[in-house]
Amino acid sequence: MMLQEIHDFVKNNYEQENFQTYNEHNWSKTDYSSKNCSYQQNNMADYQLGYQQAIQDYKTQHEFRHYPEELAKLINKLTNGRVSEISEYIRGYNVGKEELLYK
């Protein structure tokens, strides 16, 4: 159950934009209090979150991150869909990246 709690914590904070990119120096924005640990459903799909992150990465850094989509698919299959949110996020990110690269 610990992995599910970590996953929920990371997803919730990401959706609330509490995480900063590696080149931002003001880390005080992130709130690590227990109120952020509860899972809250967001209307935005994981695919869309990944897609928008690709656009944001390109706008701010003019480069993209590498996410191993095929590996995420394999792990998702081996774990009976337990990492489907990660897999969808990566798929959305990679589609956004491809669209920006081949405009």
HELIX and SHEET records of a PDB file:
HELIX    1   1 MET A    2  GLU A   15  1                                  14    
HELIX    2   2 TRP A   27  LYS A   29  5                                   3    
HELIX    3   3 SER A   34  CYS A   37  5                                   4    
HELIX    4   4 ASP A   46  GLN A   61  1                                  16    
HELIX    5   5 GLU A   69  LEU A   78  1                                  10    
HELIX    6   6 SER A   84  LEU A  101  1                                  18    
END                                                                             
